[in-house]
Amino acid sequence: MSAGAAPKRPGLPLPLIWLGSLVLVLVCLFPFWWMGLSSIKTLRELYTVPPIWWPEVPSLENYRKVLFESNIPRYFLNSLVVSVGSTGLALILAIFASYGFARFDFRGKPLLQSFVLIGQLLPTAAIIVPLFITLRVLGLVNTYWGLILVYMILTLPLSVWMLTSYFRAIPVELEEAAIIDGASRLGCLFRIVLPLSVPGIVSVLVYAFVTTWNEFIFALCFATDASVKTLPIGLAEFSTEFNTDWGAVMAASVIMTLPIALLFLSMQRLFVGGMTAGATKG
């Protein structure tokens, strides 16, 4: 070993790393595996003690009940409309706000950035009543637009914070060169910054969509009509005062999980890249 070479630190054996990774994967996937397994069991098998690890005769009866004898398809559509609408609105506003924070210096900028983050830290119980009064005055209770605006408020602060960190990591010299060539500020944003910020935008998109898709409290308070109820509220309808149809709950949960799983699988690389870049740069 040469005098200038640093000594190698002993690392974990490769088999131990593989074993630890396998255990971690199994622990993370077990709830999803059990949910899917319970969705094809009969009611008797669901209440058997000790639990049955594989049903004797797998059945799709729970899925038939959920898809054709409940309001889950309608709730699925409601969740899709509200989540896509609020995610798109939050993303548009976050892009412009984050670009302003990342590229312009103005009086009170640190204070405004702090207020943006404080909006994310407010407890749900503290803002439900003011939001309900506001929506009632505007006539937006039990409407798509009411939920979209509420969810936009819920996801916008952290979206702005994440995108601001990512925009700051993009060299400002690229925009200065474009401005010398005659580009406007909006031209720099749409032609330079946004194409280079795709991983960060995907991270915000996934975060906002998942947050609104799984949100329960606001939907419970602001969507009491079946025409605008979302999937998390629909799951509660399978529970009565004396009984819970766990087979139907699990089948509906599988249906609710599928869009999130597909979203993560299709955007996994961009999502991870955007999260790590936003956390380490800026």
PALO-88044 format. One line per field, with one value per residue: residue number from 1; x, y, z of N, C-alpha, C in turn. Coordinates in Angstrom, 3 decimals, m for minus. Atoms other than C-alpha are relative to their C-alpha. Layout:
N
num NUM  ...
nc1 X  ...
nc2 Y  ...
nc3 Z  ...
cac1 X  ...
cac2 Y  ...
cac3 Z  ...
cc1 X  ...
cc2 Y  ...
cc3 Z  ...
# end
This chain:
282
num 1  2  3  4  5  6  7  8  9  10  11  12  13  14  15  16  17  18  19  20  21  22  23  24  25  26  27  28  29  30  31  32  33  34  35  36  37  38  39  40  41  42  43  44  45  46  47  48  49  50  51  52  53  54  55  56  57  58  59  60  61  62  63  64  65  66  67  68  69  70  71  72  73  74  75  76  77  78  79  80  81  82  83  84  85  86  87  88  89  90  91  92  93  94  95  96  97  98  99  100  101  102  103  104  105  106  107  108  109  110  111  112  113  114  115  116  117  118  119  120  121  122  123  124  125  126  127  128  129  130  131  132  133  134  135  136  137  138  139  140  141  142  143  144  145  146  147  148  149  150  151  152  153  154  155  156  157  158  159  160  161  162  163  164  165  166  167  168  169  170  171  172  173  174  175  176  177  178  179  180  181  182  183  184  185  186  187  188  189  190  191  192  193  194  195  196  197  198  199  200  201  202  203  204  205  206  207  208  209  210  211  212  213  214  215  216  217  218  219  220  221  222  223  224  225  226  227  228  229  230  231  232  233  234  235  236  237  238  239  240  241  242  243  244  245  246  247  248  249  250  251  252  253  254  255  256  257  258  259  260  261  262  263  264  265  266  267  268  269  270  271  272  273  274  275  276  277  278  279  280  281  282
nc1 0.856  m0.793  0.105  1.109  1.285  0.800  0.308  1.376  0.832  0.688  1.421  0.826  m0.053  1.077  1.196  0.734  0.708  1.139  0.968  0.672  0.865  1.144  0.883  0.642  0.997  1.118  0.751  0.731  0.994  0.952  1.374  0.652  0.267  1.114  1.198  0.430  0.418  1.285  1.057  0.509  0.454  1.393  0.165  m0.378  m1.466  m0.553  0.136  m0.579  m1.160  m1.019  0.347  m0.296  m0.973  0.422  1.390  0.233  0.507  m0.006  1.259  0.067  1.301  m0.163  m0.174  1.296  0.828  m0.510  0.127  1.352  1.031  m0.343  m0.288  m1.441  m0.379  0.265  m0.977  m1.287  0.026  m0.101  m1.378  m0.856  0.233  m0.491  m1.452  m0.633  0.230  m0.771  m1.424  m0.341  0.054  m1.115  m1.258  m0.120  m0.309  m1.305  m1.055  m0.219  m0.447  m1.350  m0.924  m0.179  m0.851  m1.337  m0.738  0.132  m0.223  0.936  0.129  0.877  m0.041  m0.133  1.214  1.039  m0.320  0.335  1.456  0.408  m0.217  0.895  1.288  m0.030  m0.124  1.238  0.767  1.257  1.126  m0.008  0.436  1.235  1.144  m0.089  0.189  1.414  0.754  m0.336  0.646  1.458  0.298  m0.204  0.883  m0.837  0.119  0.524  m0.313  m1.363  m0.888  m0.302  m1.053  m1.224  m0.647  m0.483  m1.173  m1.073  m0.547  m0.690  m1.238  m0.786  m1.196  m1.151  m0.333  m0.815  m1.287  m0.781  m0.399  m0.950  m1.324  m0.454  m0.299  m1.256  m1.120  m0.244  m0.886  0.670  m0.693  0.747  1.054  m0.617  m0.391  1.221  0.514  m0.843  0.439  1.319  1.085  0.654  m0.029  0.882  m0.682  m1.033  0.669  0.603  m0.919  m1.254  0.131  0.913  m0.571  m1.061  0.563  1.003  0.057  0.601  1.430  0.604  0.069  1.126  1.225  0.299  0.335  1.311  1.052  0.159  0.581  1.426  0.690  0.202  0.495  1.265  0.695  0.649  1.078  1.091  0.690  0.440  0.666  0.964  0.908  m0.579  m0.462  m1.367  m0.817  m1.203  m0.215  m0.186  1.299  0.746  m0.418  0.670  1.392  0.102  0.061  1.243  m0.136  m0.235  m0.761  m0.818  m0.245  m1.429  m0.311  0.273  m0.948  m1.297  0.115  0.024  m1.331  m0.850  0.368  m0.481  m1.465  m0.542  m0.518  m1.212  m1.082  m0.371  m0.666  m1.351  m0.796  m0.276  m0.821  m0.862  m1.337  0.079  0.431  m1.135  m0.983  0.476  m0.034  m1.381  m0.562  0.603  m0.435  m1.442  m0.481  0.782
nc2 m1.202  m1.213  m0.852  m0.947  0.680  0.099  1.400  0.417  0.312  1.286  m0.127  1.163  1.044  m0.115  0.797  m0.664  m1.122  0.576  0.488  m1.153  m0.598  0.894  m0.150  m1.314  0.066  0.829  m0.757  m1.082  0.532  0.897  m0.537  0.025  1.407  0.444  m0.675  0.694  1.350  m0.080  m0.402  1.179  0.969  m0.061  m0.629  0.972  0.094  m1.239  m0.008  1.233  m0.132  m0.872  m0.430  0.862  m0.714  0.063  0.479  1.307  m0.266  m1.455  m0.492  m1.403  m0.503  m1.315  m0.988  m0.170  m0.794  m1.366  m0.655  m0.013  m0.151  m1.123  m1.264  m0.145  m0.565  m1.450  m0.621  0.057  m1.116  m1.244  m0.135  m0.285  m1.376  m0.916  0.117  m0.556  m1.442  m0.683  0.167  m0.895  m1.393  m0.217  0.031  m1.255  m1.088  0.247  m0.299  m1.442  m0.498  0.496  m0.712  m1.333  0.110  0.476  m0.866  m1.432  m0.496  m1.075  m0.252  0.930  1.330  1.074  0.077  0.635  1.420  0.611  0.100  1.090  1.256  0.032  0.495  1.455  0.491  m0.210  1.246  0.083  m0.455  m1.456  m0.668  0.588  m0.912  m1.150  0.442  0.338  m1.261  m0.623  0.750  m0.186  m1.342  0.026  0.995  1.070  1.234  1.096  m0.219  0.344  m1.145  m0.190  0.936  m0.304  m1.150  0.392  0.860  m0.845  m0.684  1.006  0.484  m1.062  m0.476  0.882  0.013  m1.196  0.190  0.986  m0.522  m1.090  0.614  0.569  m1.092  m0.628  0.842  m0.204  m1.176  m1.202  m0.445  0.461  m0.975  m1.271  0.116  m0.049  m1.374  m0.768  0.344  m0.566  0.746  m0.637  0.806  1.149  0.873  0.739  0.971  1.109  0.623  0.416  0.481  1.141  1.239  0.497  0.260  1.066  0.837  m0.737  m0.151  1.317  0.206  m0.796  0.588  1.239  m0.359  m0.647  0.952  1.003  m0.665  m0.257  1.274  0.713  m0.900  0.473  m0.915  m1.082  0.588  0.356  m1.221  m0.875  0.770  0.890  0.507  1.147  m0.385  m0.533  0.742  0.606  1.396  0.237  m0.044  1.172  1.191  0.021  0.412  1.452  0.248  m0.379  m0.085  1.312  0.917  m0.559  0.947  m0.152  0.430  m1.129  m1.061  0.344  m0.102  m1.423  m0.533  0.380  m0.892  m1.335  m0.004  0.222  m1.208  m0.472  0.918  m0.237  m1.304  0.142  0.868  m0.662  m1.206  0.275  m0.572  m1.464  m0.381  0.141  m1.007  m1.317  m0.124  m0.102  m1.283  m1.065  0.086  m0.196  m1.170  m1.210
nc3 0.000  0.085  m1.190  0.102  0.175  m1.217  m0.317  0.300  m1.154  0.181  0.286  m0.295  1.032  0.986  m0.377  m1.076  0.620  0.727  m0.976  m0.581  1.019  0.192  m1.161  0.107  1.068  m0.461  m1.010  0.675  0.928  m0.657  m0.090  1.312  0.315  m0.832  0.501  1.206  m0.350  m0.702  0.937  0.729  m0.979  m0.419  m1.300  m1.030  m0.051  m0.549  m1.453  m0.546  m0.893  0.576  1.362  1.145  0.824  1.397  0.025  0.607  1.355  0.223  0.561  0.392  m0.429  m0.631  1.069  0.652  m0.899  m0.028  1.298  0.563  m1.017  m0.880  0.688  0.153  1.310  m0.009  m0.883  0.711  0.953  m0.772  m0.463  1.152  0.419  m1.032  m0.138  1.191  0.012  m1.040  0.294  1.104  m0.461  m0.923  0.751  0.763  m0.933  m0.620  0.973  0.076  m1.300  m0.256  0.877  m0.572  m1.186  0.353  0.924  m0.260  m1.354  m0.324  m1.432  m0.707  0.601  m1.008  m0.811  0.808  0.110  m1.284  m0.077  0.877  m0.711  m1.154  0.495  0.015  m1.372  m0.756  m0.208  0.742  m0.825  m0.130  1.229  0.539  m0.186  0.918  1.386  0.207  0.072  1.286  1.086  m0.080  0.502  1.450  0.603  0.558  m0.760  0.832  1.414  0.392  m0.123  m1.410  m0.392  0.746  m0.623  m1.331  0.169  0.513  m1.173  m0.802  0.622  0.623  m0.714  0.173  1.429  0.251  m0.667  0.746  1.307  m0.189  m0.165  1.269  0.938  m0.401  0.416  1.432  0.159  0.488  1.205  1.175  0.255  0.382  1.409  0.804  m0.040  0.920  1.354  0.241  m0.640  m1.140  m1.213  0.208  0.942  m0.749  m0.865  0.724  0.951  m0.627  m1.373  m0.116  0.544  m0.871  m1.330  0.104  m1.205  m1.096  0.276  m0.217  m1.453  m0.500  0.537  m0.727  m1.381  m0.067  0.389  m1.051  m1.171  0.220  0.253  m1.258  m1.044  m0.564  m0.910  0.735  0.806  m0.909  m0.453  1.085  1.060  m0.652  1.028  0.711  1.332  m0.057  m0.959  0.559  m0.367  m1.437  m0.672  0.453  m0.744  m1.302  0.162  m0.183  m1.435  m0.657  m1.454  m0.600  0.849  1.064  1.092  0.242  1.361  0.888  m0.334  0.590  1.453  0.329  m0.277  1.131  1.105  m0.342  0.000  1.342  0.667  m0.666  0.352  1.398  0.076  m0.515  0.865  1.273  m0.192  m1.140  0.134  m0.055  m1.341  m0.914  0.385  m0.407  m1.448  m0.465  0.449  m0.795  m1.389  m0.141  0.710  m0.231
cac1 0.000  1.388  1.999  m0.703  m3.395  m6.218  m6.801  m9.864  m12.674  m14.085  m17.555  m20.468  m20.299  m22.365  m24.599  m25.481  m26.403  m28.631  m30.260  m30.976  m32.390  m34.611  m35.973  m36.677  m38.497  m40.609  m41.576  m42.595  m44.532  m46.298  m49.231  m49.918  m49.612  m52.001  m54.456  m54.514  m54.800  m57.671  m59.554  m59.949  m60.925  m64.423  m65.868  m65.384  m61.691  m61.167  m62.331  m60.501  m58.027  m55.196  m55.280  m55.363  m52.329  m53.890  m57.627  m58.922  m60.867  m59.848  m62.933  m63.557  m66.904  m65.570  m64.514  m67.902  m69.623  m67.385  m67.602  m71.276  m73.112  m71.514  m70.673  m66.936  m66.746  m68.341  m66.035  m63.053  m64.057  m64.526  m61.077  m59.527  m61.144  m60.286  m56.725  m55.839  m57.420  m55.767  m52.402  m52.423  m53.444  m50.867  m48.130  m48.848  m48.858  m45.802  m43.777  m44.293  m43.914  m40.785  m39.191  m39.786  m38.236  m35.278  m34.382  m35.498  m34.392  m37.034  m37.824  m39.319  m38.336  m37.058  m40.172  m42.503  m40.657  m41.071  m44.800  m45.086  m43.615  m45.682  m48.770  m47.678  m47.134  m50.618  m52.607  m55.671  m58.012  m56.956  m58.014  m61.071  m63.577  m62.229  m62.087  m65.633  m66.970  m65.137  m66.441  m69.996  m69.910  m68.609  m71.163  m68.448  m69.397  m70.127  m68.525  m65.466  m64.047  m64.323  m62.246  m59.789  m59.113  m58.796  m56.375  m54.415  m53.989  m52.896  m50.155  m48.975  m46.596  m44.338  m44.553  m43.197  m40.440  m39.351  m39.327  m37.518  m34.613  m34.523  m34.650  m31.778  m29.618  m29.923  m27.077  m28.358  m25.762  m27.911  m30.751  m28.441  m27.088  m30.633  m31.650  m28.662  m29.947  m33.326  m35.310  m37.823  m38.109  m41.065  m39.086  m36.231  m38.669  m40.427  m37.483  m34.607  m35.646  m38.632  m36.946  m34.012  m36.364  m38.375  m37.276  m38.207  m41.574  m42.296  m41.485  m43.965  m46.559  m46.289  m46.306  m49.363  m51.312  m50.666  m51.507  m54.834  m55.702  m55.379  m56.744  m59.628  m60.418  m61.149  m63.179  m65.207  m66.057  m66.508  m67.997  m71.061  m72.968  m72.470  m71.911  m68.593  m67.424  m63.925  m62.522  m61.233  m64.765  m66.218  m64.165  m65.861  m69.281  m68.477  m68.453  m71.698  m72.386  m72.149  m70.143  m67.455  m67.263  m63.495  m63.475  m65.085  m62.844  m59.738  m60.990  m61.768  m58.366  m56.666  m58.585  m57.621  m53.933  m53.537  m53.304  m50.693  m48.652  m48.762  m47.776  m44.762  m43.646  m43.882  m42.061  m39.799  m36.441  m37.492  m39.171  m36.121  m33.803  m35.953  m36.216  m32.470  m31.581  m34.033  m32.670  m28.951  m28.734  m29.829
cac2 0.000  3.395  6.064  8.375  5.716  5.760  2.470  0.527  0.379  m3.072  m3.367  m5.706  m9.056  m9.150  m12.065  m10.079  m7.053  m9.217  m10.803  m7.444  m6.070  m9.139  m8.807  m5.109  m5.803  m8.549  m6.328  m3.495  m5.726  m7.917  m5.515  m5.276  m9.043  m9.643  m7.075  m8.766  m12.218  m11.168  m9.737  m13.218  m15.007  m15.885  m14.265  m17.474  m17.634  m14.014  m14.668  m17.991  m18.175  m18.953  m17.131  m19.039  m18.083  m19.162  m19.546  m23.010  m21.724  m18.193  m16.144  m12.852  m12.380  m9.448  m7.645  m8.310  m6.860  m3.790  m3.075  m3.828  m3.541  m0.437  3.161  2.486  3.066  6.507  7.289  6.188  8.683  11.411  10.760  10.814  14.129  15.800  14.453  15.303  18.756  19.687  18.240  20.157  23.420  23.047  22.201  25.270  27.648  25.981  26.366  30.134  30.724  28.579  30.274  33.655  32.537  30.898  33.671  37.029  38.955  41.164  42.620  40.122  37.073  34.966  35.833  34.841  31.551  30.855  31.586  29.149  26.357  27.328  26.669  23.037  22.766  23.880  21.012  19.815  20.538  24.199  24.885  22.684  25.179  28.258  26.279  24.978  28.492  29.787  27.019  27.468  31.210  30.521  27.747  25.140  22.562  19.190  20.251  19.147  22.654  22.877  19.740  20.724  24.103  22.579  19.896  22.500  24.453  21.238  20.327  23.722  24.756  21.697  21.679  25.246  24.350  21.290  23.052  26.111  23.906  22.233  25.480  26.895  23.948  24.946  27.289  30.814  31.356  29.330  31.825  34.822  33.551  33.054  36.560  38.014  36.175  37.860  35.370  36.644  35.452  33.251  31.920  31.000  29.278  27.185  26.503  26.065  25.637  23.312  20.839  20.598  20.219  17.203  14.986  17.709  18.306  14.569  14.449  17.249  15.626  12.251  13.828  15.986  13.196  10.614  13.111  14.076  10.520  9.202  12.239  11.412  14.191  17.034  14.759  13.582  17.171  18.828  15.989  14.527  13.920  10.630  12.500  13.938  11.439  10.062  6.560  6.888  7.850  5.020  2.444  3.448  2.573  m1.136  m0.783  m0.733  m0.388  m4.137  m5.566  m4.830  m6.566  m7.001  m8.858  m5.912  m3.465  m5.321  m5.558  m1.843  m1.128  m3.054  m0.993  2.189  1.186  0.304  3.889  4.830  1.699  2.318  5.957  5.019  2.226  4.414  7.402  5.692  6.841  10.452  10.561  9.274  11.550  14.597  13.865  13.354  16.423  18.627  17.362  17.817  20.862  24.449
cac3 0.000  m0.940  1.682  0.304  m0.092  2.436  4.277  3.217  5.723  6.333  4.830  5.395  3.598  0.408  1.589  4.713  2.596  0.380  3.425  5.027  1.756  1.354  4.890  4.335  1.053  2.645  5.574  3.229  0.810  3.377  4.016  0.262  m0.159  2.752  1.375  m2.025  m0.449  1.820  m1.162  m2.686  0.545  1.695  4.791  6.793  5.872  6.851  10.423  10.858  13.758  13.205  9.860  6.571  4.499  1.211  0.466  m0.323  m3.336  m4.406  m5.227  m7.026  m5.274  m3.255  m6.435  m8.035  m4.991  m4.963  m8.702  m9.325  m5.985  m4.458  m5.316  m5.514  m9.324  m8.839  m5.923  m8.020  m10.716  m8.096  m6.625  m10.084  m11.021  m7.718  m7.524  m11.120  m10.836  m7.541  m8.591  m11.876  m10.192  m7.410  m9.928  m12.086  m9.116  m7.571  m10.774  m10.973  m7.228  m7.007  m9.989  m8.374  m5.082  m6.841  m9.292  m7.869  m4.811  m3.194  0.199  2.625  0.587  3.548  5.546  2.690  2.228  5.938  5.718  2.812  4.926  7.977  5.845  5.610  9.379  10.446  12.021  10.165  13.072  13.069  9.483  8.950  10.399  8.546  5.293  5.758  6.411  3.343  1.107  2.407  1.706  m1.811  m2.368  m2.931  m0.296  m1.960  m5.239  m7.173  m7.155  m3.376  m2.863  m5.591  m3.945  m0.470  m1.677  m3.605  m0.362  1.337  m1.167  m2.464  0.376  0.216  m3.592  m3.680  m1.220  m3.224  m6.596  m5.228  m4.134  m7.526  m9.531  m7.498  m8.541  m12.222  m13.275  m13.709  m16.444  m18.843  m18.488  m18.696  m22.013  m23.299  m22.185  m24.078  m27.154  m26.736  m24.631  m22.091  m18.508  m19.411  m22.364  m20.026  m17.681  m20.325  m22.657  m20.211  m16.584  m16.964  m19.369  m16.939  m13.951  m15.098  m12.144  m9.655  m11.344  m11.305  m7.580  m6.893  m9.130  m7.383  m3.923  m4.644  m6.348  m3.624  m0.863  m2.405  m3.472  0.100  1.973  4.317  6.828  4.394  2.111  5.105  6.089  2.690  0.577  2.257  m0.987  m2.833  m6.101  m4.869  m2.230  m2.765  m2.374  1.224  2.289  0.195  2.085  5.318  3.856  4.122  7.916  9.875  13.584  14.180  11.299  8.715  5.346  5.355  2.058  0.289  2.165  0.978  m2.608  m2.664  m1.124  m3.929  m6.502  m4.663  m4.510  m8.195  m9.589  m6.964  m7.683  m11.442  m10.928  m8.822  m11.145  m14.251  m12.709  m10.187  m11.568  m12.093  m8.683  m6.795  m8.784  m8.086  m4.367  m3.903  m5.980  m4.082  m0.777  m1.507  m3.770  m3.500
cc1 0.885  m0.265  m1.219  m1.365  m0.723  m0.310  m1.462  m0.737  m0.699  m1.491  m0.756  0.141  m1.210  m1.213  m0.827  m0.795  m1.242  m1.078  m0.767  m0.957  m1.252  m0.993  m0.758  m1.100  m1.222  m0.854  m0.849  m1.141  m1.065  m1.401  m0.739  m0.342  m1.201  m1.314  m0.527  m0.502  m1.371  m1.142  m0.576  m0.408  m1.503  m0.072  0.414  1.519  0.632  m0.030  0.567  1.231  0.532  m0.311  0.404  0.896  m0.316  m1.419  m0.134  m0.473  m0.009  m1.249  0.105  m1.327  0.113  0.160  m1.313  m0.918  0.424  m0.290  m1.440  m1.107  0.306  0.265  1.497  0.405  m0.223  1.019  1.389  0.099  0.130  1.429  0.930  m0.142  0.620  1.527  0.728  m0.159  0.848  1.500  0.439  0.024  1.168  1.327  0.214  0.383  1.380  1.140  0.301  0.506  1.442  1.024  0.263  0.905  1.438  0.811  m0.049  0.264  m0.931  m0.141  m1.000  0.016  0.179  m1.251  m1.124  0.259  m0.320  m1.502  m0.529  0.137  m0.894  m1.383  m0.072  m0.016  m1.278  m0.748  m1.345  m1.172  m0.081  m0.564  m1.297  m1.161  0.107  m0.216  m1.462  m0.845  0.242  m0.702  m1.514  m0.396  0.116  m0.916  0.739  0.006  m0.694  0.157  1.432  0.963  0.355  1.122  1.315  0.746  0.567  1.261  1.179  0.681  0.832  1.374  0.914  1.245  1.231  0.408  0.878  1.392  0.886  0.492  0.990  1.418  0.519  0.361  1.321  1.217  0.325  0.842  m0.727  0.655  m0.711  m1.092  0.576  0.438  m1.217  m0.572  0.829  m0.403  m1.424  m1.154  m0.585  0.131  m0.892  0.616  1.080  m0.629  m0.464  0.987  1.279  m0.245  m0.886  0.543  1.107  m0.520  m1.024  m0.005  m0.641  m1.504  m0.733  m0.127  m1.178  m1.321  m0.397  m0.410  m1.415  m1.116  m0.251  m0.655  m1.500  m0.786  m0.353  m0.627  m1.401  m0.773  m0.752  m1.161  m1.196  m0.818  m0.642  m0.724  m0.923  m0.986  0.688  0.563  1.427  0.871  1.181  0.191  0.262  m1.297  m0.826  0.377  m0.738  m1.438  m0.180  m0.023  m1.324  0.231  0.428  0.907  0.790  0.254  1.463  0.410  m0.215  0.959  1.351  m0.037  m0.011  1.361  0.972  m0.273  0.534  1.519  0.576  0.495  1.291  1.177  0.463  0.742  1.446  0.866  0.389  0.945  1.039  1.355  m0.026  m0.370  1.165  1.070  m0.398  0.053  1.414  0.632  m0.552  0.477  1.463  0.528  m0.822  0.734
cc2 1.243  0.894  0.910  m0.650  m0.112  m1.462  m0.315  m0.317  m1.322  0.219  m1.257  m1.036  0.109  m0.858  0.658  1.190  m0.497  m0.479  1.154  0.666  m0.841  0.119  1.319  m0.010  m0.800  0.735  1.085  m0.535  m0.856  0.591  m0.023  m1.427  m0.498  0.642  m0.713  m1.399  0.012  0.346  m1.176  m1.122  0.125  0.615  m0.940  m0.079  1.254  0.021  m1.254  0.313  m1.398  0.322  m1.012  0.784  m0.063  m0.560  m1.353  0.141  1.520  0.463  1.483  0.636  1.378  1.102  0.242  0.876  1.472  0.730  0.152  0.205  1.141  1.240  0.220  0.505  1.511  0.725  0.007  1.154  1.336  0.244  0.364  1.454  0.981  m0.043  0.592  1.520  0.742  m0.122  0.931  1.448  0.315  0.039  1.300  1.149  m0.174  0.340  1.495  0.569  m0.421  0.706  1.415  m0.026  m0.359  1.022  1.490  0.310  1.192  0.091  m0.989  m1.405  m1.118  m0.176  m0.690  m1.487  m0.735  m0.171  m1.128  m1.338  m0.119  m0.498  m1.510  m0.569  0.166  m1.315  0.055  0.572  1.516  0.707  m0.566  0.988  1.229  m0.394  m0.321  1.258  0.678  m0.695  0.185  1.372  0.044  m0.995  m1.178  m1.263  m1.045  0.298  m0.447  1.158  0.278  m0.911  0.299  1.166  m0.348  m0.856  0.779  0.754  m0.974  m0.349  1.111  0.409  m0.876  m0.101  1.184  m0.183  m0.969  0.566  1.160  m0.537  m0.543  1.094  0.689  m0.803  0.145  1.252  1.187  0.516  m0.445  1.001  1.346  m0.011  0.077  1.412  0.896  m0.254  0.467  m0.727  0.799  m0.899  m1.228  m0.988  m0.813  m1.082  m1.220  m0.741  m0.533  m0.661  m1.238  m1.274  m0.600  m0.423  m1.130  m0.905  0.707  0.175  m1.313  m0.295  0.752  m0.603  m1.243  0.310  0.567  m0.988  m1.020  0.608  0.213  m1.289  m0.707  0.861  m0.403  1.100  1.088  m0.534  m0.360  1.219  0.783  m0.734  m1.023  m0.599  m1.108  0.382  0.529  m0.726  m0.667  m1.414  m0.217  0.039  m1.228  m1.260  m0.121  m0.491  m1.511  m0.384  0.512  0.025  m1.327  m0.898  0.786  m1.078  0.143  m0.464  1.115  1.153  m0.274  0.096  1.467  0.645  m0.344  0.916  1.402  0.091  m0.071  1.276  0.528  m0.893  0.215  1.323  m0.096  m0.833  0.699  1.190  m0.179  0.693  1.524  0.469  m0.056  1.046  1.387  0.194  0.169  1.323  1.152  m0.001  0.370  1.230  1.216  0.930
cc3 0.000  1.196  m0.045  m0.093  1.336  0.282  m0.274  1.293  m0.225  m0.205  0.358  m1.104  m0.924  0.348  1.100  m0.533  m0.738  0.976  0.632  m0.978  m0.209  1.141  m0.072  m1.059  0.448  1.019  m0.661  m0.866  0.679  0.125  m1.328  m0.406  0.797  m0.444  m1.243  0.291  0.675  m0.946  m0.776  0.957  0.225  1.390  1.126  0.150  0.595  1.523  0.646  0.839  0.302  m1.466  m1.053  m0.957  m1.478  m0.055  m0.687  m1.443  m0.199  m0.735  m0.325  0.405  0.630  m1.042  m0.737  0.842  m0.020  m1.305  m0.467  1.029  0.978  m0.851  m0.237  m1.387  m0.080  0.869  m0.641  m0.999  0.720  0.470  m1.144  m0.435  0.999  0.091  m1.196  m0.034  1.016  m0.251  m1.124  0.425  0.926  m0.744  m0.768  0.917  0.623  m0.945  m0.023  1.333  0.283  m0.869  0.523  1.222  m0.373  m0.782  0.333  1.468  0.242  1.510  0.615  m0.550  1.031  0.845  m0.766  m0.160  1.297  0.150  m0.881  0.721  1.218  m0.409  m0.043  1.414  0.821  0.173  m0.708  0.796  0.072  m1.221  m0.577  0.092  m0.893  m1.460  m0.280  m0.124  m1.338  m1.155  0.027  m0.529  m1.517  m0.714  m0.597  0.842  m0.880  m1.495  m0.272  0.262  1.455  0.468  m0.714  0.646  1.376  m0.124  m0.578  1.141  0.838  m0.560  m0.518  0.798  m0.206  m1.460  m0.360  0.593  m0.787  m1.328  0.123  0.150  m1.324  m1.003  0.346  m0.450  m1.481  m0.184  m0.611  m1.274  m1.276  m0.368  m0.435  m1.459  m0.913  m0.047  m0.923  m1.445  m0.293  0.638  1.156  1.221  m0.121  m0.988  0.677  0.863  m0.785  m0.903  0.636  1.350  0.089  m0.645  0.868  1.376  m0.011  1.233  1.192  m0.185  0.228  1.495  0.605  m0.452  0.782  1.433  0.090  m0.320  1.106  1.236  m0.171  m0.211  1.307  1.092  0.460  0.734  m0.760  m0.847  0.867  0.399  m1.142  m1.131  0.647  m0.986  m0.788  m1.358  0.003  1.021  m0.697  0.546  1.493  0.792  m0.380  0.750  1.325  m0.111  0.126  1.471  0.546  1.508  0.613  m0.832  m1.039  m1.040  m0.428  m1.381  m1.002  0.270  m0.653  m1.528  m0.441  0.250  m1.118  m1.191  0.250  m0.107  m1.406  m0.686  0.620  m0.369  m1.434  m0.156  0.479  m0.935  m1.296  0.150  1.100  m0.100  0.105  1.402  0.985  m0.316  0.440  1.502  0.525  m0.412  0.834  1.440  0.193  m0.690  0.398  0.941
# end
